[in-house]
Structures are given as structure tokens and as C-alpha cells.
Amino acid sequence: MSDIADVPPAVVGRLRVICGELPEAYEEPAWIGLRWRIRRRTFLHVYTTDGRGSAYIDMDDPAILMTFRAPPGELAALAHAGPPFFRADWGVNVVGMVLDDETDWVEVAELVTDSYRVQAPRRLAFRLKAGG
């Protein structure tokens, strides 16, 4: 079972605020860390690596990683942007980002909202675009 304690409470708190603005989004434990979903589709996953690296990115130290869906027009740019971004090869249109002291939380909010739009049914995505 997941250990949500692996993600620092401050990070979880910020993500909860962002995701709390998205219609019908909900949080649940994942196999590691937490994920946020719309219906049964995951649009955000956050967890902490243990310092032995990750399947997606070479790292020697523990790190907080966030994976999310990118719209087709942004996928290649984000996947090839370099740190803090990386390509997560486990799914279609999945990109990752390292969250650290330099993280731009306004950018994170935009990325998470775009990820939600990719995964949400059109009716809900439209509702979001229309301001709620």
C-alpha cells in the first residue's frame, strides 16, 4: 500500500489547493505517493524517490517527482526541456517534473490544470475553461 508520508506535507498541501479548483477531481493513495484523478483517469501523480534513482530520470539523491499529462502541442517541448522536466515513458503524453526549492508553483498550477484538461471529459474541461 502507498505511504503518503513520503511526500512532504507542504508539497501535498500546495497540490491539494491547485487540484481543489478542478471540477470533480479527487485525490487517492497510489502505489507510491498520491495521485489525483478525474473519473478514473489520473492527471497528476506525486511521490518521493528513495535516492536509488527512478525509472524515468537518473538521480542519486532522494527527490520529489510529479508526473502529469501534457497537451500534444506542449509534450515535445516539455519532454526535451531538460531539468526540472523529464519524459516519463510509461504512458502516452506523460511528462515529469522534479519539485524542489526552486519550483515555480504558478507554472505547476498551469501544468496541472492542462493535465486535467487532457484527461477530463469535454464537458468538464469546457466548464473549467468557462471559469467553473
N, C-alpha and C positions, 0 to 999 in steps of 0.2 A: 504494500500500500504506500501511497505517497507520504512524504514528510514535508508538509508545507513550511516547516520551520527552516528549511534550507534556504528560503528566500527571505532576505531581511524585511522586517515589518514596514520600514519606510518605503521600500520599493512596492510592496504589495499594496500599501495604502494609496500611493500615487496612481497605480494601475486601477485600483477599485474606483477611484474618483473618475478617471477617464472612462472606464467601461460602464460606470453607473449612468452615464449620459446616453448610452446606446440602447434603443428600444429592444426589449425582450432579451438582452444579453444576460448571461448568468455565469457564475464562477463555480468551478468544481475542482477537487483534487485531481491531479494527473498522476501518471506512474512515477513522476518526479516533479516536484513543484506544483504549480497551479496552471489551469487553463481557463480561458473564457470562451463561451460558445454562444452561438445564435442557432436556436433549434438544436440540431445535433452536429452542427459544423463548428469546428474550432477555428477561431480567428486570432487567438493570442495564447501563447504558452510561455511561461517564465519559470526558470529553475536555476540552481547554482551548480556549477561543475565542481568536482572534488579535487581539481588540480592535476588529475591524470589525463587531461585533455578531453576533447569532445569528439563525437563522430563527425562534426561539421567544421571544426576550427582547431588548429594547433595552439594549445595553451599549456603552459607549465604551472600556472598558479590557479587557484580557485577563481571563478568568475561568475557573474550573474548574466545569463543569456536569455534573450527574448526572441522567439520565433513568431512570425506573422505572415500573412498573405499580402502580396504586392499586386497592384493592378498591372496588366500586361505592359502598359507604356512605361512603368517605373521599374519593372522586375530586373531587366538587364543592367540599368544604371545602378540600382542598389546592390545587386549581386556582385558587381565589379568595382564598386566604390572603394573597397578596402576598409580598414578599421574606421569605425567600430562595426561595420557591416560584414556579413559573410553569406554565402549561398548555402542553404540547407537542402541537401539533395534528397530528402525523404519524401517530398511531395511536389506537386505542381504548384508553381508560383510562390514557393516558400522562401523567405529570406530571414536572416537572423541579425541580431544586433547585441553587442556587448553593452551592458548597463554598468556605468561606473560613476565616479565623482564628476566627470566631465559631460555626462549625459544632458542633452538638451531636451527637457521634458515637454516643451511646446512641440518639438519635432516628433517625439514619441506619441503624443496625443494625435497628431496628424496621421502618423503611420498606422496607429491602432484603429483610428476611425476609417481610414482607407481599407484596412484589412477587413473590418466589419462589413463595409460596403461590398467587398468582393464576395463574402460568404453569405450575406443576408439575402433573404427573398427580396425581389424587386420592390414589393410594397413597403417593406420596412426600410430598405435603402432609400427609397424615394421620400419616405416620411422624415428620415434623417436629413436629407438634402433640403427638404422644405422647412427645416427648423423644428422638427418634433412632431 
